[in-house]
Amino acid sequence: MKSSPRHSSSRRSPASQLRVRLAEAEATLHAIRTGEVDAVVVAGKTGPQVFTLEGADHAYRILIESMHEGAVTLTADATILYANQCFARMVKCPLEQVTGSLFHRFLDLDDQALIRPLLKQPDKSGSKIQARLKADNDSNLPVQISIRPLAKNNSNRATIGLVVTDQTAVRRSEEMLRALTQRVVEVQETERGRIALELHDHITQLLCAILVRSQTLADQLPAREGAAKTEAIKLRELLGEAAGEVERISRGLRPGLLEHLGLVAVLRDTVAEFAKRTGAQVKLVCEPLTERLPANTELALYRIVQEALRNVELHAHIHQVTVQLKKLGDVIQLNIKDDGVGFDPEHLPASRKKKKGLGLLGMRERANSVGGVLKLISAHGAGTEIQVKITLPPEAKSAKG
């Protein structure tokens, strides 16, 4: 380790001694920054400790300093042995104060608990976590921390390498995408409402008028016109079926029950219609909700159930489906489970990717749009389960209080 020769302090005044010590400190900091030293002395509870920087030669330091990501090496006890200038800028702290600090200093308690086991036993293939860096100016920076073990020859050498990536732009893009998705959903719902109104006010009424005319025609035909009368009756029945189908589609596009009677009522209607149409056994388990959920939450949950049942009908070859809705504190939980053929979510066949994948994406976005998360569990021959958890927004909580 390079250092400046010490001069006898007996021949110097206190001011001169102070200047010499300052000069030595400046020289040491310059050596650390430029990679001219191969060891760092860090003051600890048991006295000064020497940490060697094996492999951190001058060319390596120049490369690391040119990165647009934070680079950090840690000892086994998470002491920062080396950090580049980019990391120092991230935490708004002078580099000389970063070196020798515990890495946990720059994380909150939750993130400390998350990263601690990964630092104790780092995965040889590397691990990544999302966290927030605490800067010295009390600001927070969203980051991704990549963790990799380094060669470990003794306890005083770097054992863990970190690459810290600023996620600010990524988070901003995610927020913009989420806002755009929400806007698309709103436009989609508006268009569905318009089409449902057109179907109900025009097509359904027109079909009903034709149905009445066909009934009148069938009644007026004499008994001797047996064949014609039979055809008129069949025509009336087909028109009745067509009117019922249009009404069903209209309700699916804009469920009036949801607006007037709430989520539980519309789920009962939806699963009953599904069971009647497909012949499947559908079990609905809904705990009583003492108060209405926010309108956008009810709509999101309804659309998720609607899309899940559509996917089940198209792909699962099921005999039984269970839809469960319950409220635990401020969290709404929805589970949809079938006993169908199941699938591997990571390896969808090309023929099913567009149909199934788009449906799953839509359900995830529906859940995300109201602050929820959607989890998919499936395997070949083991059926499929969709789990949704939505935390009620603060305004909904305060309204209930």
Buried (B, 14 or more C-beta within 10 A) or exposed (E): EEEEEEEEEEEEEEEEBEEBEEEBEEBBBEBBBEBBBBBBBBEEEEEEBEBBBBEBEEEEBEEBBEBEBBBBBBBBEBBBBBBBBBBBEBBBBEBEEBBBBBBBBBBBEEBBEBBEEBBEEBEEEEBEEEBBBBBEEEEEBBBBBBBBBBEEEEEBBBBBBBBBBBBEEBEEEEEEEEEEBBEEBEEEBEEBEEBBEEBBEEBBEEBBEBBEEBBEBBEEBEEEEEEEBEBBBEBBEEBBEBBEEBBEBBBBBBBEBBEEBBBBBBBBBBBEBBBEEBEBEBEBEBEEBEEBBBEBBBBBBBBBBBBBBBBBBEBBEBEEBBBBBBBEEEEBBBBBBBBBBBBEBEEBEEEEEEBBEEBBEBBBBBBBBBBBEBEEBBEEEEBBBBBBBBBBBEEBEEEEE
